[in-house]
Amino acid sequence: MKLINAEHLETLTEQAQNSERKRKNYNFHDRDGDLVQRMLNAFEPNTYVRPHRHVNPDKREVFLILTGRLLVIFFNDEGEITDHAILDRETGQYGVEISSSEWHSTTGLEEGTVVYEIKDGPYYQSEDKNFAPWSPPEGSTEAHTYLKACLTYLNISV
């Protein structure tokens, strides 16, 4: 049995808060080669996930909110924001399924945001994400500015 409880979420949140990336995941799948990847993923506010999609091979991705609020942003091929979703249990927006061809990014909107993530496997780091060429790399000086511009465009404050 693999149990998800408050203590587990608190520990993961603490690890995310103390990490440079401001996020942390905990895998429930046993191997990277598993055909269904299942994990907890903690996102703190202003963590930058570079816009990407999962093609070649195609992989769907699902986020289900457990605590906090998660912003999922969708883009077209030119890098323009086309839609967004805010996952928040209090508003009844519990989850989102993202198709393999959709450019997307995520960030936490409040401290202690944790989602249950399900994604098609297997996971091979070199081919898992197809990063958007119009977006700045994670860790670059432009990444924080880019994320702030997306939030401003969507009129969302963190």
Backbone torsions as a table, in degrees:
resi	resn	phi	psi	omega
1	MET	NA	138.1	177.4
2	LYS	-118.9	105.7	-172.6
3	LEU	-96.6	138.6	173.6
4	ILE	-110.5	117.5	-179.9
5	ASN	-134.6	175.9	-176.2
6	ALA	-59.1	-40.8	-179.8
7	GLU	-61.1	-42.1	179.2
8	HIS	-61.6	-45.0	-179.5
9	LEU	-65.9	-39.7	179.0
10	GLU	-64.3	-42.7	178.7
11	THR	-62.7	-45.4	180.0
12	LEU	-64.9	-40.8	177.8
13	THR	-61.1	-44.1	178.5
14	GLU	-60.6	-42.0	178.5
15	GLN	-63.8	-40.3	177.9
16	ALA	-64.7	-43.2	-179.2
17	GLN	-63.1	-30.8	-178.7
18	ASN	-91.8	-2.0	-179.1
19	SER	-92.9	152.6	178.6
20	GLU	-62.7	-36.0	-178.0
21	ARG	-78.9	-14.3	-177.9
22	LYS	63.4	33.6	172.4
23	ARG	-157.3	160.1	-177.6
24	LYS	-158.6	141.7	176.1
25	ASN	-120.5	158.5	176.8
26	TYR	-131.3	116.9	-175.6
27	ASN	-84.0	136.4	171.0
28	PHE	-98.6	-23.5	177.1
29	HIS	-70.9	151.6	-174.0
30	ASP	-82.7	-32.8	-175.6
31	ARG	-138.5	153.7	175.4
32	ASP	-61.0	-25.8	-178.8
33	GLY	-81.0	-4.5	178.9
34	ASP	-59.1	143.1	-176.7
35	LEU	-76.5	-16.6	173.8
36	VAL	-126.2	116.8	178.5
37	GLN	-92.3	127.6	-177.7
38	ARG	-131.9	130.8	-176.3
39	MET	-157.5	160.5	164.5
40	LEU	-91.8	142.2	179.1
41	ASN	-135.6	118.4	-180.0
42	ALA	-99.5	129.4	-179.2
43	PHE	-124.3	118.0	174.4
44	GLU	-89.4	160.9	178.2
45	PRO	-55.6	141.8	177.0
46	ASN	68.5	14.7	170.3
47	THR	-71.5	138.7	-178.3
48	TYR	-105.2	117.1	172.0
49	VAL	-106.8	112.4	-177.3
50	ARG	-56.9	132.2	177.4
51	PRO	-52.2	137.1	-175.7
52	HIS	-158.8	173.0	169.8
53	ARG	-142.5	172.9	-175.4
54	HIS	-122.4	86.2	178.3
55	VAL	-125.9	157.3	177.9
56	ASN	56.1	64.5	7.1
57	PRO	-88.1	153.0	-179.8
58	ASP	-69.0	136.1	179.8
59	LYS	-142.9	128.2	172.2
60	ARG	-81.3	158.6	179.4
61	GLU	-140.9	139.1	-179.4
62	VAL	-128.6	135.2	172.7
63	PHE	-118.0	130.1	174.5
64	LEU	-121.4	122.9	-174.7
65	ILE	-73.8	133.9	174.8
66	LEU	-108.6	-48.6	177.7
67	THR	-142.1	153.5	175.8
68	GLY	78.2	-153.7	-178.5
69	ARG	-140.0	131.7	-179.2
70	LEU	-119.9	132.0	173.7
71	LEU	-98.2	128.6	173.9
72	VAL	-117.1	123.0	-177.4
73	ILE	-110.8	136.8	178.8
74	PHE	-113.7	143.9	-176.1
75	PHE	-129.9	157.6	170.4
76	ASN	-91.2	-177.4	-176.3
77	ASP	-65.1	-19.5	179.8
78	GLU	-92.6	-2.5	178.3
79	GLY	91.9	9.1	177.6
80	GLU	-83.5	139.3	177.8
81	ILE	-68.9	127.2	-179.5
82	THR	-109.1	-23.8	-178.3
83	ASP	-169.7	170.2	174.3
84	HIS	-157.3	162.4	175.7
85	ALA	-139.0	140.7	173.4
86	ILE	-112.8	111.9	177.9
87	LEU	-82.8	125.4	-173.6
88	ASP	-159.6	114.4	-178.5
89	ARG	-57.8	-35.5	-176.3
90	GLU	-68.7	-25.2	178.5
91	THR	-99.0	-1.4	178.2
92	GLY	81.9	15.0	175.1
93	GLN	-100.0	92.9	-168.6
94	TYR	-90.8	-25.0	-175.0
95	GLY	-165.9	170.1	178.1
96	VAL	-147.6	140.3	171.9
97	GLU	-109.1	130.3	-176.1
98	ILE	-112.6	125.9	179.2
99	SER	-75.4	162.8	-175.9
100	SER	-61.8	-29.6	-174.1
101	SER	-88.6	-3.4	-175.6
102	GLU	-87.7	123.0	171.8
103	TRP	-68.5	133.7	-179.0
104	HIS	-154.3	161.6	175.2
105	SER	-145.8	162.9	179.6
106	THR	-139.7	155.2	170.4
107	THR	-156.3	153.1	175.8
108	GLY	-77.8	143.3	177.8
109	LEU	-105.0	-9.3	172.9
110	GLU	-152.5	157.7	179.8
111	GLU	-59.8	145.8	177.0
112	GLY	78.7	23.4	177.9
113	THR	-78.5	123.2	178.5
114	VAL	-135.4	134.3	176.5
115	VAL	-121.5	155.4	167.4
116	TYR	-94.6	123.4	-176.5
117	GLU	-113.1	136.6	176.3
118	ILE	-127.5	130.5	-178.7
119	LYS	-143.7	144.8	174.4
120	ASP	-59.6	142.9	175.7
121	GLY	-107.6	-172.4	-4.0
122	PRO	-75.2	167.4	178.8
123	TYR	-101.9	119.9	171.4
124	TYR	-129.2	113.9	-171.6
125	GLN	-50.6	-40.4	-175.7
126	SER	-67.1	-21.4	-177.8
127	GLU	-126.2	8.9	-176.3
128	ASP	-69.3	-43.8	-176.8
129	LYS	-120.3	138.1	171.3
130	ASN	-104.7	103.5	-175.3
131	PHE	-74.0	142.4	-179.9
132	ALA	-69.5	124.9	-177.6
133	PRO	-66.5	-19.2	-179.4
134	TRP	-89.2	3.6	-178.3
135	SER	-112.0	148.7	179.1
136	PRO	-73.8	147.8	178.6
137	PRO	-65.4	150.8	174.2
138	GLU	-59.9	140.2	178.8
139	GLY	86.7	-9.2	178.9
140	SER	-78.5	161.3	178.9
141	THR	-66.7	-24.9	-179.0
142	GLU	-80.0	-19.1	-173.5
143	ALA	-60.4	-47.2	-178.8
144	HIS	-64.5	-41.4	178.5
145	THR	-63.1	-41.6	179.3
146	TYR	-62.5	-46.2	179.2
147	LEU	-61.5	-44.3	178.7
148	LYS	-59.7	-39.6	178.8
149	ALA	-64.0	-39.8	177.5
150	CYS	-63.7	-44.9	179.2
151	LEU	-63.1	-41.2	179.0
152	THR	-64.2	-44.4	179.0
153	TYR	-57.4	-39.5	-178.8
154	LEU	-87.1	0.3	-179.9
155	ASN	58.3	44.9	-179.9
156	ILE	-118.2	129.3	176.2
157	SER	-110.3	147.6	-179.5
158	VAL	-116.7	NA	NA
